[in-house]
Amino acid sequence: MMTVLLEGRGELAEWRDAARRLAASGVAPEEIEWRERYRETDLFAAPEVSSKLPALDASKPLTVPPAFIGLAEAVICHSDPMRFYLLYRLLWRLQGDRSLLDVASDEDVARARAMDKSVRRDAHKMTAFVRFKEVGSGISLNGRRKFLAWFEPDHHIVARKAPFFQKRFNDMDWVIATPRGSAAWDGEKLTVSHDPCEKPDLTDPADQLWRTYYANIFNPARLKVKAMQAEMPKKYWKNLPEADLIPGMIADAESKVLDMAKRQASEPLPFHDRLQEAARRVPAAPQAPVGTLAALREEAAVCTRCPLHEKATQTVFGEGPENASVMFVGEQPGDQEDLAGRPFVGPAGKVFDQVAGEAGIDRQSVYVTNAVKHFKYEPRGKRRIHQRPNIGEVTHCRWWLNLEIELVKPKLIVAMGATALTALTDTKHKLSDIRGQPIRMGKERTLFVTVHPSYLLRIPDERLKAEEMALFRADMVRVRELMAGMAHYFSH
């Protein structure tokens, strides 16, 4: 049995040097006892207990897959004393099976992956919960402010995360002290020590300001205790100035939510309701002549046929020549269309304009509208996420679409997307079955079906996106051909 004594402070190089010599000499994992110097507590034991390592045999090079290096760099930081044996056993087995790390069910691989995950989580928590406190006069000899922080990691991660803090807090002098070592930055040199530190006194008058701020931004309506404790485990609370506030805020959360509900009636109306209310106070403009698109647009502006008008900024009506021979019908306005009050001006509209222009279609000569005239969305923070209209909302809005078709009298209608197809045909055809095929709609009208441009923007795979873009471009070319041969097409 060989004994190998290491410092055991998260340095891969010392283990790697010993492991290369042992493996090249054919020493099996079971023949090695790995020990850590800082765990040796026998005052009367010899300071060096390592067996003499064999010389490196250059004629027997060791090779490992690149994934093993990254895994070893994390596992070596783990606090489990068995990590050295585990890594050496993996190294030994990799010489005969290069694909070993791909076997997730292997016991050694699974254990190493678990250690890797634990180290990475510990490192993440260090970046989240290190709190710097200004020390002394606050000014060092070089004119920079001085700060000190205390953290209690589970593993040997100080050296691993020190470069992150050096880059993040480059403009101040700081020391991060932990029971597993320390890191310091003085504006010129980053120093890492593996000597354990005692917890310093970090009383800071500014803590009370932070506690006041934290208490005021706490939102009881969004409280999820289990999720909070998963992200901020209790073991970190003792070093956080706001921690002693948390139990009380959790206990009072329910009553505060009830108070918020009682006050809701007196709070300001939501943003879009305020816009609509302001719009209703504006004096009405002279009405357009009855039976024109302008009159229909005015009538649609105050539409309340379905609940979608309640959250939308405004009705987004179609636009284009009243006698356009071609009508493009999309699905519904998006976020930018809702704000601008015009169809196809957002990202999908830019795709439509580009491809239609490349195919020789002048947008100014065609009529562009949507099957649904109000933006349906789900609020997520400050963003409004598009939601597909349901069949009831499509049916309500078909009233306006039919009137647009009746007034414009287009010879060719291009349905872009499944919602537009449903609104125009009142059937649930599979879009892919009839895409790109001219379909008769009575004696003097043709329907042409293609995808909605927003579909192209949602495709994550670049190769598939390029293929679908080519198909959409081909559809627009076919539409241009139908426009050019309209008279000939309808004479047969």
C-alpha positions, 0 to 999 in steps of 0.5 A: 500500500502506497500513501500519498499526502497532499495539501488538499486545498483544491489544487489540481496540479499536485494530484495530477503530478502524483496520479500521472506517476502512479498510473504510468507505473501501473499502481492500481487504485486499490493500492493507494491511500490518499491523505490530506495534510490539513487533516493530519492531527497527530502531533507526534506523527512524522510531518511527511507520510508520503511514500516515495512516488515512482519516477514518471515513465515517459514511455507510457503516456496517459491520455484522457478526454477533454471532459475529464479535465473540466470534471477533475478541476471541479471535483478536486475542490470538493471537501470529500476526502475520497475525491482523490481516490475517485478521480484516480479510479476514473483516470485508471479506467479511462485508459481502457474505456475512452467513453466512460464519462458518457455512461451516466449510470456508472457509479463512479461517473455519477458520484463525480458528477454529483461532486461537480454539481455540488462544487458549482452550486457552492461557487454560485452561492459564493458569488450571490452571498459575499457581502463586502463591508468597508473597513478602517478609514475606507481609503488605502495608501493608493487612494482606493477604498478597502473592503472585507467580506466573510463567507463560509463555503462547503468546498475549496472554492476560494481560488476557483472564484477569486478571478471572478471577484477581481474582475467584478470589483476591480476598482477597490481593494478587498479581502474575502476571508473564509475558513478554507482560505482567503483571496485579496486584491490590491489593484495590481495583484490577486493573492490567494492563500489556503490558510484558514481564517477566523471570522472578523468583526464586520459590524457596519452602520450601513447595514441598517440602511440595507435592512430598511431597503430590503423590508420595503422591496419585499413583496408578500404576494410573490412569496414562495418560501420553499423556492426562497430557501432553495436559493438562499439556504438558512446556513447563509442567513447568519452572515446576511444583515437582513436575515433576521427580518425574514421570519417576521416578513414570512409570518406577516405575508398573508395579512399584508396580501389581504391588505393589498387586496382591500386597497386595490379598488383605490389604486390607479387603473392599469396602463392600457385602461388609462389610455382608453379612458383618455382616448374617450375624453378626446372630442370625436372627429367628423365621421367618415361617409357610411359604406367606406373603409374609413367609416368601418375603421372608426366603428371598429375602433370602439369594438367591444364584441369580445373581452380582448378589447379590455387589455389592448391599447387600441383596435388594429384595423387593416390598411391599404387601397380600398380597391386592392386586388390582393388582401393579405390576412394575418392572425392578430396584431403583436406588441408593436402593432398594438402600440402603433395601431397599424398591422405588420409593423413589428418583427414579423412585419419586417420579414413580410416586407422583406420577402414580399419586396424580394418577390416583387410585391409592392406593399402599398398596392395590397391590403393588409389586415388581421383575422383578429383586431386586438392584441391578445397577450399574457403579461410577464414582468414588463413584457407582453407575451403573445397568446393565440386567439381562441375560436370564440375570439376568431368568430367574433372578429370575423364580423370585421374581416367579412366587412373588409372583404366586402368593401375591398373586393379582392380577387386574391386573398392570402391567408398567413397562418392557421388562425387566418385560414380558420377565419376565412374558411370556418374549417380546420384544414391542416395548413400544410395540406393546402399550403401553396395551392390556389383555392377557389372562393366563389366565382371571382375570388381565390384563396392562397395559404401560407405560413405566418412570418412570425412562425419563421422567427420562432424556429430555433434551428438555423438550418430549418429556419433557412429552409422554411424561409426559402419556402415562404419566399417561394410562396410569395413568388407564387402570389406575385405570379397569381397577381400578374396573371389574374385576368387570365386565371379568372377567364378559365 
